[in-house]
Amino acid sequence: MFAKILLQAVFLWYDGFMKKYWKCTVCGDIHWGVRPSHECPTCRAADAYIEISKEEAEKILFSSK
C-alpha cells in the first residue's frame, strides 16, 4: 500500500518537471503539459502547437491588451 502511494507521488513529481509550454501558431492559445493536444481546443487547428519558453508564455498570458 505504502509503495503504491509513494510510486504515485514520484510520478506526479516527475510529471511536473516534464511539462512544457506550447503555443498554437494559428490562434495563440497557450497549453501547459507534457505534450500538446493534437487539435487546438480554441480554433480546432490540427498539429499547430510549437514549444515556447516559460518566459514567453508568461509574457503572452500576463500582457495587457
Contacts in CASP RR format, 6 or more apart in sequence:
PFRMAT RR
TARGET T0000
AUTHOR 0000-0000-0000
METHOD contacts of the structure
MODEL  1
MFAKILLQAVFLWYDGFMKKYWKCTVCGDIHWGVRPSHECPTCRAADAYI
EISKEEAEKILFSSK
15 34 0 8 1.000
18 34 0 8 1.000
19 32 0 8 1.000
19 33 0 8 1.000
19 34 0 8 1.000
20 32 0 8 1.000
20 33 0 8 1.000
20 34 0 8 1.000
20 51 0 8 1.000
21 30 0 8 1.000
21 31 0 8 1.000
21 32 0 8 1.000
21 33 0 8 1.000
21 51 0 8 1.000
21 52 0 8 1.000
21 53 0 8 1.000
21 54 0 8 1.000
21 56 0 8 1.000
21 57 0 8 1.000
22 30 0 8 1.000
22 31 0 8 1.000
22 32 0 8 1.000
22 33 0 8 1.000
22 35 0 8 1.000
22 36 0 8 1.000
22 49 0 8 1.000
22 50 0 8 1.000
22 51 0 8 1.000
22 52 0 8 1.000
23 29 0 8 1.000
23 30 0 8 1.000
23 31 0 8 1.000
23 49 0 8 1.000
23 50 0 8 1.000
23 52 0 8 1.000
23 56 0 8 1.000
23 57 0 8 1.000
23 60 0 8 1.000
24 30 0 8 1.000
24 31 0 8 1.000
24 40 0 8 1.000
24 42 0 8 1.000
24 43 0 8 1.000
24 45 0 8 1.000
24 48 0 8 1.000
24 49 0 8 1.000
25 45 0 8 1.000
25 48 0 8 1.000
25 49 0 8 1.000
25 50 0 8 1.000
26 40 0 8 1.000
26 43 0 8 1.000
26 45 0 8 1.000
26 48 0 8 1.000
27 40 0 8 1.000
27 42 0 8 1.000
27 43 0 8 1.000
27 45 0 8 1.000
28 42 0 8 1.000
28 60 0 8 1.000
29 40 0 8 1.000
29 41 0 8 1.000
29 42 0 8 1.000
29 43 0 8 1.000
30 52 0 8 1.000
30 57 0 8 1.000
30 60 0 8 1.000
30 61 0 8 1.000
31 37 0 8 1.000
31 49 0 8 1.000
32 57 0 8 1.000
36 49 0 8 1.000
37 49 0 8 1.000
38 46 0 8 1.000
38 47 0 8 1.000
39 45 0 8 1.000
39 46 0 8 1.000
40 46 0 8 1.000
40 48 0 8 1.000
40 49 0 8 1.000
END
